[in-house]
Amino acid sequence: MKESKLIEMNNKIQSQTRVLQEIINKINMLQTVVSNLLEVTSRLKEYESIATQLKSESDDRKTDTKEASE
């Protein structure tokens, strides 16, 4: 291969590496935000009743989805 082609390939790889690193950083930030949000919501007085209600609604949606697909 020509040297110019190798340099071009190297530049593309470096660019992709930077993009992937940025994605990893954003995922880590998102993980921190979600973790903190969970901690805040779990300290709410109404947490147990809200969690139970959400679980019930989720189960209802799963049942509806299964029935619709059959």
Backbone torsions as a table, in degrees:
resi	resn	phi	psi	omega
1	MET	NA	153.4	177.6
2	LYS	-75.9	153.1	-179.7
3	GLU	-62.1	-37.4	-179.2
4	SER	-63.6	-37.3	178.5
5	LYS	-67.0	-41.2	178.3
6	LEU	-64.4	-40.1	178.0
7	ILE	-64.2	-42.4	178.6
8	GLU	-62.3	-43.7	178.2
9	MET	-63.5	-41.2	178.4
10	ASN	-62.2	-42.1	178.5
11	ASN	-63.5	-40.6	178.7
12	LYS	-64.9	-41.7	178.9
13	ILE	-64.0	-42.1	178.1
14	GLN	-63.6	-39.4	178.2
15	SER	-64.7	-44.8	178.2
16	GLN	-63.4	-37.3	178.0
17	THR	-62.9	-42.6	178.4
18	ARG	-63.5	-41.7	179.9
19	VAL	-64.3	-45.4	179.0
20	LEU	-63.0	-38.7	178.7
21	GLN	-64.7	-38.8	177.5
22	GLU	-64.6	-40.2	177.1
23	ILE	-63.1	-43.8	178.0
24	ILE	-60.9	-43.1	178.8
25	ASN	-62.1	-42.2	179.9
26	LYS	-67.3	-38.1	176.8
27	ILE	-63.2	-41.5	177.9
28	ASN	-63.9	-40.6	177.2
29	MET	-63.9	-42.7	179.1
30	LEU	-62.5	-40.6	178.0
31	GLN	-61.3	-41.0	177.9
32	THR	-64.9	-44.1	179.7
33	VAL	-62.1	-46.5	-179.1
34	VAL	-63.3	-42.8	178.9
35	SER	-61.3	-44.7	178.7
36	ASN	-66.1	-39.7	178.3
37	LEU	-63.0	-42.1	177.9
38	LEU	-61.9	-41.9	179.6
39	GLU	-63.7	-42.9	179.7
40	VAL	-64.5	-48.0	-177.2
41	THR	-66.9	-32.7	179.9
42	SER	-69.6	-18.0	178.7
43	ARG	-88.8	-6.4	177.5
44	LEU	-70.4	145.6	-179.8
45	LYS	-62.3	-36.8	-175.3
46	GLU	-86.1	8.8	-171.7
47	TYR	-56.5	-48.6	-175.4
48	GLU	-61.1	-45.8	-178.4
49	SER	-67.9	-38.4	178.8
50	ILE	-66.7	-43.0	179.9
51	ALA	-62.5	-41.3	178.6
52	THR	-64.3	-42.8	179.5
53	GLN	-64.0	-44.3	179.2
54	LEU	-63.6	-40.1	178.6
55	LYS	-63.1	-42.9	178.7
56	SER	-61.9	-44.7	179.1
57	GLU	-63.9	-39.1	178.9
58	SER	-64.7	-43.2	178.2
59	ASP	-62.5	-40.3	178.2
60	ASP	-62.3	-41.9	179.4
61	ARG	-65.1	-39.5	179.0
62	LYS	-63.6	-41.2	178.7
63	THR	-64.0	-44.0	179.3
64	ASP	-62.4	-40.2	-179.9
65	THR	-65.3	-42.3	179.1
66	LYS	-64.1	-43.1	-180.0
67	GLU	-65.0	-38.4	-179.4
68	ALA	-68.3	-32.2	-177.1
69	SER	-80.9	-14.1	-178.7
70	GLU	-88.0	NA	NA
